[in-house]
Every structure is written in C-alpha cells, then in structure tokens.
Amino acid sequence: MKNNISIVLVLLTSMTILLSSCELVGDIFQAGMGFGIFIMLAVIVGIVALVARIGKK
C-alpha cells in the first residue's frame, strides 16, 4: 500500500512540473509573437520613411 501511494505522489508531482512548463513555453511564445509583430511594424515604418525621403529628392 505504501508503494502505491508513493507512485501516485511521484506521478502527480511529475504532472504538475510538466504541465507548468508547458504553460511557461506558451507564455514565452506569446511574448515572442508580440515582439515579432512590433519589430515587423518598425521595419515597415522604416521602409516607408526611407521611400518618402528618397521620393522628396
């Protein structure tokens, strides 16, 4: 009986650690997506500014 309880505790602990790490990875990808969109918009604004500057000459 003691052996079964220890196995269940180990499984529950493992599941808790694994599931929380999946959530962490999801949060990191979500932050990375936001940062990527920000960089993409900055590049587009830079290109538009460069084209506008060249067009004035």
PQR file with spaces between the fields and no chain letter, atoms N, CA, C, O and H, PARSE charges and radii, in Angstrom:
ATOM       1  N    MET     1       0.816   -1.192    0.000 -0.4000 1.5000
ATOM       2  CA   MET     1       0.000    0.000    0.000 -0.0000 2.0000
ATOM       3  C    MET     1       0.861    1.257    0.000  0.5500 1.7000
ATOM       4  O    MET     1       0.551    2.226   -0.694 -0.5500 1.4000
ATOM       5  N    LYS     2       1.943    1.244    0.779 -0.4000 1.5000
ATOM       6  CA   LYS     2       2.847    2.389    0.822 -0.0000 2.0000
ATOM       7  C    LYS     2       3.455    2.642   -0.552  0.5500 1.7000
ATOM       8  O    LYS     2       3.632    3.790   -0.959 -0.5500 1.4000
ATOM       9  H    LYS     2       2.194    0.457    1.343  0.4000 1.0000
ATOM      10  N    ASN     3       3.770    1.573   -1.256 -0.4000 1.5000
ATOM      11  CA   ASN     3       4.393    1.682   -2.566 -0.0000 2.0000
ATOM      12  C    ASN     3       3.443    2.357   -3.561  0.5500 1.7000
ATOM      13  O    ASN     3       3.875    3.180   -4.368 -0.5500 1.4000
ATOM      14  H    ASN     3       3.626    0.640   -0.925  0.4000 1.0000
ATOM      15  N    ASN     4       2.168    2.016   -3.509 -0.4000 1.5000
ATOM      16  CA   ASN     4       1.185    2.620   -4.411 -0.0000 2.0000
ATOM      17  C    ASN     4       1.038    4.111   -4.155  0.5500 1.7000
ATOM      18  O    ASN     4       0.941    4.896   -5.099 -0.5500 1.4000
ATOM      19  H    ASN     4       1.817    1.347   -2.853  0.4000 1.0000
ATOM      20  N    ILE     5       1.022    4.509   -2.891 -0.4000 1.5000
ATOM      21  CA   ILE     5       0.896    5.921   -2.545 -0.0000 2.0000
ATOM      22  C    ILE     5       2.108    6.702   -3.039  0.5500 1.7000
ATOM      23  O    ILE     5       1.961    7.814   -3.545 -0.5500 1.4000
ATOM      24  H    ILE     5       1.102    3.872   -2.125  0.4000 1.0000
ATOM      25  N    SER     6       3.288    6.142   -2.901 -0.4000 1.5000
ATOM      26  CA   SER     6       4.489    6.849   -3.362 -0.0000 2.0000
ATOM      27  C    SER     6       4.504    6.973   -4.883  0.5500 1.7000
ATOM      28  O    SER     6       4.957    7.984   -5.420 -0.5500 1.4000
ATOM      29  H    SER     6       3.408    5.239   -2.490  0.4000 1.0000
ATOM      30  N    ILE     7       4.015    5.957   -5.575 -0.4000 1.5000
ATOM      31  CA   ILE     7       3.952    6.031   -7.039 -0.0000 2.0000
ATOM      32  C    ILE     7       2.974    7.120   -7.466  0.5500 1.7000
ATOM      33  O    ILE     7       3.261    7.889   -8.383 -0.5500 1.4000
ATOM      34  H    ILE     7       3.647    5.135   -5.139  0.4000 1.0000
ATOM      35  N    VAL     8       1.828    7.187   -6.807 -0.4000 1.5000
ATOM      36  CA   VAL     8       0.826    8.210   -7.134 -0.0000 2.0000
ATOM      37  C    VAL     8       1.393    9.595   -6.860  0.5500 1.7000
ATOM      38  O    VAL     8       1.193   10.509   -7.661 -0.5500 1.4000
ATOM      39  H    VAL     8       1.595    6.562   -6.062  0.4000 1.0000
ATOM      40  N    LEU     9       2.089    9.767   -5.754 -0.4000 1.5000
ATOM      41  CA   LEU     9       2.677   11.070   -5.435 -0.0000 2.0000
ATOM      42  C    LEU     9       3.727   11.478   -6.453  0.5500 1.7000
ATOM      43  O    LEU     9       3.797   12.645   -6.838 -0.5500 1.4000
ATOM      44  H    LEU     9       2.251    9.025   -5.104  0.4000 1.0000
ATOM      45  N    VAL    10       4.536   10.540   -6.888 -0.4000 1.5000
ATOM      46  CA   VAL    10       5.550   10.830   -7.898 -0.0000 2.0000
ATOM      47  C    VAL    10       4.890   11.217   -9.215  0.5500 1.7000
ATOM      48  O    VAL    10       5.330   12.159   -9.873 -0.5500 1.4000
ATOM      49  H    VAL    10       4.480    9.592   -6.575  0.4000 1.0000
ATOM      50  N    LEU    11       3.845   10.506   -9.603 -0.4000 1.5000
ATOM      51  CA   LEU    11       3.132   10.832  -10.839 -0.0000 2.0000
ATOM      52  C    LEU    11       2.475   12.204  -10.770  0.5500 1.7000
ATOM      53  O    LEU    11       2.539   12.967  -11.735 -0.5500 1.4000
ATOM      54  H    LEU    11       3.487    9.741   -9.068  0.4000 1.0000
ATOM      55  N    LEU    12       1.847   12.527   -9.652 -0.4000 1.5000
ATOM      56  CA   LEU    12       1.217   13.835   -9.504 -0.0000 2.0000
ATOM      57  C    LEU    12       2.250   14.959   -9.530  0.5500 1.7000
ATOM      58  O    LEU    12       2.013   16.004  -10.136 -0.5500 1.4000
ATOM      59  H    LEU    12       1.795   11.908   -8.869  0.4000 1.0000
ATOM      60  N    THR    13       3.378   14.755   -8.885 -0.4000 1.5000
ATOM      61  CA   THR    13       4.443   15.759   -8.887 -0.0000 2.0000
ATOM      62  C    THR    13       4.996   15.947  -10.284  0.5500 1.7000
ATOM      63  O    THR    13       5.232   17.076  -10.714 -0.5500 1.4000
ATOM      64  H    THR    13       3.570   13.906   -8.393  0.4000 1.0000
ATOM      65  N    SER    14       5.203   14.860  -10.990 -0.4000 1.5000
ATOM      66  CA   SER    14       5.722   14.941  -12.359 -0.0000 2.0000
ATOM      67  C    SER    14       4.748   15.667  -13.273  0.5500 1.7000
ATOM      68  O    SER    14       5.156   16.500  -14.082 -0.5500 1.4000
ATOM      69  H    SER    14       5.012   13.943  -10.641  0.4000 1.0000
ATOM      70  N    MET    15       3.469   15.356  -13.149 -0.4000 1.5000
ATOM      71  CA   MET    15       2.467   16.010  -13.985 -0.0000 2.0000
ATOM      72  C    MET    15       2.403   17.502  -13.700  0.5500 1.7000
ATOM      73  O    MET    15       2.254   18.304  -14.623 -0.5500 1.4000
ATOM      74  H    MET    15       3.137   14.679  -12.492  0.4000 1.0000
ATOM      75  N    THR    16       2.516   17.882  -12.435 -0.4000 1.5000
ATOM      76  CA   THR    16       2.480   19.293  -12.066 -0.0000 2.0000
ATOM      77  C    THR    16       3.646   20.048  -12.677  0.5500 1.7000
ATOM      78  O    THR    16       3.476   21.153  -13.194 -0.5500 1.4000
ATOM      79  H    THR    16       2.637   17.231  -11.685  0.4000 1.0000
ATOM      80  N    ILE    17       4.817   19.459  -12.620 -0.4000 1.5000
ATOM      81  CA   ILE    17       6.012   20.111  -13.179 -0.0000 2.0000
ATOM      82  C    ILE    17       5.916   20.191  -14.698  0.5500 1.7000
ATOM      83  O    ILE    17       6.227   21.231  -15.278 -0.5500 1.4000
ATOM      84  H    ILE    17       4.955   18.562  -12.201  0.4000 1.0000
ATOM      85  N    LEU    18       5.497   19.127  -15.342 -0.4000 1.5000
ATOM      86  CA   LEU    18       5.419   19.110  -16.805 -0.0000 2.0000
ATOM      87  C    LEU    18       4.352   20.065  -17.321  0.5500 1.7000
ATOM      88  O    LEU    18       4.584   20.762  -18.309 -0.5500 1.4000
ATOM      89  H    LEU    18       5.244   18.282  -14.870  0.4000 1.0000
ATOM      90  N    LEU    19       3.207   20.115  -16.688 -0.4000 1.5000
ATOM      91  CA   LEU    19       2.135   20.986  -17.152 -0.0000 2.0000
ATOM      92  C    LEU    19       2.481   22.457  -16.943  0.5500 1.7000
ATOM      93  O    LEU    19       2.126   23.295  -17.772 -0.5500 1.4000
ATOM      94  H    LEU    19       3.018   19.549  -15.885  0.4000 1.0000
ATOM      95  N    SER    20       3.161   22.779  -15.863 -0.4000 1.5000
ATOM      96  CA   SER    20       3.541   24.176  -15.636 -0.0000 2.0000
ATOM      97  C    SER    20       4.606   24.606  -16.628  0.5500 1.7000
ATOM      98  O    SER    20       4.637   25.773  -17.020 -0.5500 1.4000
ATOM      99  H    SER    20       3.450   22.098  -15.190  0.4000 1.0000
ATOM     100  N    SER    21       5.475   23.704  -17.041 -0.4000 1.5000
ATOM     101  CA   SER    21       6.493   24.070  -18.024 -0.0000 2.0000
ATOM     102  C    SER    21       5.868   24.290  -19.395  0.5500 1.7000
ATOM     103  O    SER    21       6.355   25.115  -20.168 -0.5500 1.4000
ATOM     104  H    SER    21       5.450   22.757  -16.723  0.4000 1.0000
ATOM     105  N    CYS    22       4.797   23.564  -19.708 -0.4000 1.5000
ATOM     106  CA   CYS    22       4.085   23.795  -20.968 -0.0000 2.0000
ATOM     107  C    CYS    22       3.461   25.186  -20.975  0.5500 1.7000
ATOM     108  O    CYS    22       3.467   25.869  -21.998 -0.5500 1.4000
ATOM     109  H    CYS    22       4.402   22.894  -19.079  0.4000 1.0000
ATOM     110  N    GLU    23       2.933   25.593  -19.856 -0.4000 1.5000
ATOM     111  CA   GLU    23       2.350   26.928  -19.743 -0.0000 2.0000
ATOM     112  C    GLU    23       3.435   27.992  -19.910  0.5500 1.7000
ATOM     113  O    GLU    23       3.208   29.022  -20.544 -0.5500 1.4000
ATOM     114  H    GLU    23       2.928   25.038  -19.024  0.4000 1.0000
ATOM     115  N    LEU    24       4.594   27.742  -19.345 -0.4000 1.5000
ATOM     116  CA   LEU    24       5.714   28.676  -19.472 -0.0000 2.0000
ATOM     117  C    LEU    24       6.142   28.813  -20.925  0.5500 1.7000
ATOM     118  O    LEU    24       6.379   29.925  -21.397 -0.5500 1.4000
ATOM     119  H    LEU    24       4.778   26.906  -18.829  0.4000 1.0000
ATOM     120  N    VAL    25       6.242   27.714  -21.627 -0.4000 1.5000
ATOM     121  CA   VAL    25       6.626   27.750  -23.038 -0.0000 2.0000
ATOM     122  C    VAL    25       5.583   28.511  -23.845  0.5500 1.7000
ATOM     123  O    VAL    25       5.939   29.282  -24.737 -0.5500 1.4000
ATOM     124  H    VAL    25       6.050   26.811  -21.244  0.4000 1.0000
ATOM     125  N    GLY    26       4.315   28.310  -23.552 -0.4000 1.5000
ATOM     126  CA   GLY    26       3.252   29.038  -24.234 -0.0000 2.0000
ATOM     127  C    GLY    26       3.353   30.537  -24.001  0.5500 1.7000
ATOM     128  O    GLY    26       3.155   31.326  -24.925 -0.5500 1.4000
ATOM     129  H    GLY    26       4.026   27.684  -22.827  0.4000 1.0000
ATOM     130  N    ASP    27       3.662   30.936  -22.765 -0.4000 1.5000
ATOM     131  CA   ASP    27       3.824   32.355  -22.458 -0.0000 2.0000
ATOM     132  C    ASP    27       5.018   32.947  -23.188  0.5500 1.7000
ATOM     133  O    ASP    27       4.956   34.084  -23.656 -0.5500 1.4000
ATOM     134  H    ASP    27       3.823   30.295  -22.014  0.4000 1.0000
ATOM     135  N    ILE    28       6.101   32.191  -23.288 -0.4000 1.5000
ATOM     136  CA   ILE    28       7.292   32.675  -23.992 -0.0000 2.0000
ATOM     137  C    ILE    28       6.993   32.864  -25.469  0.5500 1.7000
ATOM     138  O    ILE    28       7.394   33.870  -26.056 -0.5500 1.4000
ATOM     139  H    ILE    28       6.152   31.268  -22.907  0.4000 1.0000
ATOM     140  N    PHE    29       6.291   31.910  -26.083 -0.4000 1.5000
ATOM     141  CA   PHE    29       5.946   32.053  -27.497 -0.0000 2.0000
ATOM     142  C    PHE    29       4.990   33.224  -27.726  0.5500 1.7000
ATOM     143  O    PHE    29       5.088   33.918  -28.738 -0.5500 1.4000
ATOM     144  H    PHE    29       5.966   31.093  -25.607  0.4000 1.0000
ATOM     145  N    GLN    30       4.075   33.442  -26.796 -0.4000 1.5000
ATOM     146  CA   GLN    30       3.145   34.558  -26.925 -0.0000 2.0000
ATOM     147  C    GLN    30       3.899   35.884  -26.840  0.5500 1.7000
ATOM     148  O    GLN    30       3.618   36.800  -27.612 -0.5500 1.4000
ATOM     149  H    GLN    30       3.995   32.879  -25.974  0.4000 1.0000
ATOM     150  N    ALA    31       4.836   35.998  -25.928 -0.4000 1.5000
ATOM     151  CA   ALA    31       5.643   37.221  -25.817 -0.0000 2.0000
ATOM     152  C    ALA    31       6.502   37.390  -27.065  0.5500 1.7000
ATOM     153  O    ALA    31       6.667   38.507  -27.554 -0.5500 1.4000
ATOM     154  H    ALA    31       5.065   35.254  -25.300  0.4000 1.0000
ATOM     155  N    GLY    32       7.049   36.296  -27.582 -0.4000 1.5000
ATOM     156  CA   GLY    32       7.865   36.361  -28.796 -0.0000 2.0000
ATOM     157  C    GLY    32       7.055   36.804  -29.999  0.5500 1.7000
ATOM     158  O    GLY    32       7.558   37.532  -30.855 -0.5500 1.4000
ATOM     159  H    GLY    32       6.915   35.388  -27.184  0.4000 1.0000
ATOM     160  N    MET    33       5.811   36.374  -30.069 -0.4000 1.5000
ATOM     161  CA   MET    33       4.954   36.774  -31.182 -0.0000 2.0000
ATOM     162  C    MET    33       4.680   38.272  -31.111  0.5500 1.7000
ATOM     163  O    MET    33       4.708   38.953  -32.136 -0.5500 1.4000
ATOM     164  H    MET    33       5.403   35.783  -29.374  0.4000 1.0000
ATOM     165  N    GLY    34       4.417   38.790  -29.924 -0.4000 1.5000
ATOM     166  CA   GLY    34       4.190   40.223  -29.756 -0.0000 2.0000
ATOM     167  C    GLY    34       5.421   41.032  -30.134  0.5500 1.7000
ATOM     168  O    GLY    34       5.315   42.065  -30.796 -0.5500 1.4000
ATOM     169  H    GLY    34       4.395   38.237  -29.091  0.4000 1.0000
ATOM     170  N    PHE    35       6.577   40.564  -29.717 -0.4000 1.5000
ATOM     171  CA   PHE    35       7.828   41.251  -30.049 -0.0000 2.0000
ATOM     172  C    PHE    35       8.089   41.189  -31.552  0.5500 1.7000
ATOM     173  O    PHE    35       8.557   42.166  -32.136 -0.5500 1.4000
ATOM     174  H    PHE    35       6.662   39.725  -29.179  0.4000 1.0000
ATOM     175  N    GLY    36       7.794   40.065  -32.177 -0.4000 1.5000
ATOM     176  CA   GLY    36       7.981   39.925  -33.624 -0.0000 2.0000
ATOM     177  C    GLY    36       7.086   40.866  -34.408  0.5500 1.7000
ATOM     178  O    GLY    36       7.514   41.451  -35.403 -0.5500 1.4000
ATOM     179  H    GLY    36       7.413   39.271  -31.703  0.4000 1.0000
ATOM     180  N    ILE    37       5.851   41.015  -33.965 -0.4000 1.5000
ATOM     181  CA   ILE    37       4.934   41.952  -34.628 -0.0000 2.0000
ATOM     182  C    ILE    37       5.447   43.373  -34.474  0.5500 1.7000
ATOM     183  O    ILE    37       5.402   44.153  -35.425 -0.5500 1.4000
ATOM     184  H    ILE    37       5.503   40.541  -33.156  0.4000 1.0000
ATOM     185  N    PHE    38       5.932   43.721  -33.289 -0.4000 1.5000
ATOM     186  CA   PHE    38       6.488   45.054  -33.056 -0.0000 2.0000
ATOM     187  C    PHE    38       7.674   45.321  -33.982  0.5500 1.7000
ATOM     188  O    PHE    38       7.758   46.393  -34.580 -0.5500 1.4000
ATOM     189  H    PHE    38       5.969   43.087  -32.516  0.4000 1.0000
ATOM     190  N    ILE    39       8.583   44.369  -34.106 -0.4000 1.5000
ATOM     191  CA   ILE    39       9.756   44.538  -34.975 -0.0000 2.0000
ATOM     192  C    ILE    39       9.317   44.664  -36.432  0.5500 1.7000
ATOM     193  O    ILE    39       9.863   45.484  -37.171 -0.5500 1.4000
ATOM     194  H    ILE    39       8.515   43.498  -33.620  0.4000 1.0000
ATOM     195  N    MET    40       8.342   43.866  -36.854 -0.4000 1.5000
ATOM     196  CA   MET    40       7.871   43.919  -38.234 -0.0000 2.0000
ATOM     197  C    MET    40       7.274   45.290  -38.541  0.5500 1.7000
ATOM     198  O    MET    40       7.538   45.858  -39.601 -0.5500 1.4000
ATOM     199  H    MET    40       7.898   43.200  -36.254  0.4000 1.0000
ATOM     200  N    LEU    41       6.478   45.819  -37.627 -0.4000 1.5000
ATOM     201  CA   LEU    41       5.907   47.144  -37.827 -0.0000 2.0000
ATOM     202  C    LEU    41       6.990   48.218  -37.872  0.5500 1.7000
ATOM     203  O    LEU    41       6.899   49.154  -38.667 -0.5500 1.4000
ATOM     204  H    LEU    41       6.264   45.357  -36.766  0.4000 1.0000
ATOM     205  N    ALA    42       8.008   48.092  -37.033 -0.4000 1.5000
ATOM     206  CA   ALA    42       9.114   49.057  -37.037 -0.0000 2.0000
ATOM     207  C    ALA    42       9.861   49.018  -38.367  0.5500 1.7000
ATOM     208  O    ALA    42      10.254   50.067  -38.880 -0.5500 1.4000
ATOM     209  H    ALA    42       8.082   47.332  -36.387  0.4000 1.0000
ATOM     210  N    VAL    43      10.062   47.846  -38.927 -0.4000 1.5000
ATOM     211  CA   VAL    43      10.746   47.717  -40.221 -0.0000 2.0000
ATOM     212  C    VAL    43       9.892   48.336  -41.332  0.5500 1.7000
ATOM     213  O    VAL    43      10.415   49.038  -42.197 -0.5500 1.4000
ATOM     214  H    VAL    43       9.743   46.995  -38.511  0.4000 1.0000
ATOM     215  N    ILE    44       8.594   48.080  -41.310 -0.4000 1.5000
ATOM     216  CA   ILE    44       7.702   48.642  -42.335 -0.0000 2.0000
ATOM     217  C    ILE    44       7.701   50.167  -42.250  0.5500 1.7000
ATOM     218  O    ILE    44       7.769   50.837  -43.281 -0.5500 1.4000
ATOM     219  H    ILE    44       8.169   47.509  -40.607  0.4000 1.0000
ATOM     220  N    VAL    45       7.624   50.721  -41.051 -0.4000 1.5000
ATOM     221  CA   VAL    45       7.653   52.176  -40.884 -0.0000 2.0000
ATOM     222  C    VAL    45       8.990   52.726  -41.375  0.5500 1.7000
ATOM     223  O    VAL    45       9.027   53.786  -41.999 -0.5500 1.4000
ATOM     224  H    VAL    45       7.568   50.177  -40.215  0.4000 1.0000
ATOM     225  N    GLY    46      10.078   52.025  -41.102 -0.4000 1.5000
ATOM     226  CA   GLY    46      11.395   52.457  -41.578 -0.0000 2.0000
ATOM     227  C    GLY    46      11.482   52.466  -43.097  0.5500 1.7000
ATOM     228  O    GLY    46      12.040   53.390  -43.687 -0.5500 1.4000
ATOM     229  H    GLY    46      10.047   51.164  -40.595  0.4000 1.0000
ATOM     230  N    ILE    47      10.936   51.449  -43.719 -0.4000 1.5000
ATOM     231  CA   ILE    47      10.962   51.381  -45.188 -0.0000 2.0000
ATOM     232  C    ILE    47      10.108   52.494  -45.784  0.5500 1.7000
ATOM     233  O    ILE    47      10.515   53.133  -46.754 -0.5500 1.4000
ATOM     234  H    ILE    47      10.483   50.697  -43.239  0.4000 1.0000
ATOM     235  N    VAL    48       8.932   52.733  -45.215 -0.4000 1.5000
ATOM     236  CA   VAL    48       8.071   53.802  -45.708 -0.0000 2.0000
ATOM     237  C    VAL    48       8.762   55.153  -45.540  0.5500 1.7000
ATOM     238  O    VAL    48       8.695   55.983  -46.446 -0.5500 1.4000
ATOM     239  H    VAL    48       8.602   52.215  -44.427  0.4000 1.0000
ATOM     240  N    ALA    49       9.414   55.396  -44.423 -0.4000 1.5000
ATOM     241  CA   ALA    49      10.131   56.651  -44.204 -0.0000 2.0000
ATOM     242  C    ALA    49      11.273   56.805  -45.196  0.5500 1.7000
ATOM     243  O    ALA    49      11.512   57.901  -45.703 -0.5500 1.4000
ATOM     244  H    ALA    49       9.469   54.722  -43.687  0.4000 1.0000
ATOM     245  N    LEU    50      11.982   55.712  -45.476 -0.4000 1.5000
ATOM     246  CA   LEU    50      13.094   55.756  -46.425 -0.0000 2.0000
ATOM     247  C    LEU    50      12.577   56.064  -47.832  0.5500 1.7000
ATOM     248  O    LEU    50      13.170   56.882  -48.536 -0.5500 1.4000
ATOM     249  H    LEU    50      11.789   54.822  -45.063  0.4000 1.0000
ATOM     250  N    VAL    51      11.502   55.434  -48.245 -0.4000 1.5000
ATOM     251  CA   VAL    51      10.923   55.678  -49.568 -0.0000 2.0000
ATOM     252  C    VAL    51      10.420   57.115  -49.656  0.5500 1.7000
ATOM     253  O    VAL    51      10.600   57.763  -50.687 -0.5500 1.4000
ATOM     254  H    VAL    51      11.020   54.770  -47.673  0.4000 1.0000
ATOM     255  N    ALA    52       9.799   57.625  -48.603 -0.4000 1.5000
ATOM     256  CA   ALA    52       9.305   59.005  -48.599 -0.0000 2.0000
ATOM     257  C    ALA    52      10.459   59.991  -48.696  0.5500 1.7000
ATOM     258  O    ALA    52      10.358   61.013  -49.374 -0.5500 1.4000
ATOM     259  H    ALA    52       9.653   57.099  -47.765  0.4000 1.0000
ATOM     260  N    ARG    53      11.547   59.682  -48.018 -0.4000 1.5000
ATOM     261  CA   ARG    53      12.719   60.565  -48.032 -0.0000 2.0000
ATOM     262  C    ARG    53      13.366   60.580  -49.417  0.5500 1.7000
ATOM     263  O    ARG    53      13.773   61.631  -49.911 -0.5500 1.4000
ATOM     264  H    ARG    53      11.629   58.852  -47.467  0.4000 1.0000
ATOM     265  N    ILE    54      13.455   59.391  -50.041 -0.4000 1.5000
ATOM     266  CA   ILE    54      14.050   59.317  -51.380 -0.0000 2.0000
ATOM     267  C    ILE    54      13.128   59.994  -52.395  0.5500 1.7000
ATOM     268  O    ILE    54      13.608   60.618  -53.341 -0.5500 1.4000
ATOM     269  H    ILE    54      13.124   58.537  -49.640  0.4000 1.0000
ATOM     270  N    GLY    55      11.814   59.878  -52.212 -0.4000 1.5000
ATOM     271  CA   GLY    55      10.856   60.472  -53.132 -0.0000 2.0000
ATOM     272  C    GLY    55      10.875   61.989  -53.125  0.5500 1.7000
ATOM     273  O    GLY    55      10.514   62.606  -54.128 -0.5500 1.4000
ATOM     274  H    GLY    55      11.423   59.370  -51.444  0.4000 1.0000
ATOM     275  N    LYS    56      11.284   62.609  -52.029 -0.4000 1.5000
ATOM     276  CA   LYS    56      11.342   64.076  -51.941 -0.0000 2.0000
ATOM     277  C    LYS    56      12.469   64.657  -52.760  0.5500 1.7000
ATOM     278  O    LYS    56      12.388   65.806  -53.194 -0.5500 1.4000
ATOM     279  H    LYS    56      11.577   62.109  -51.215  0.4000 1.0000
ATOM     280  N    LYS    57      13.514   63.892  -52.980 -0.4000 1.5000
ATOM     281  CA   LYS    57      14.688   64.412  -53.703 -0.0000 2.0000
ATOM     282  C    LYS    57      14.453   64.486  -55.148  0.5500 1.7000
ATOM     283  O    LYS    57      15.338   64.901  -55.897 -0.5500 1.4000
ATOM     284  H    LYS    57      13.580   62.958  -52.628  0.4000 1.0000
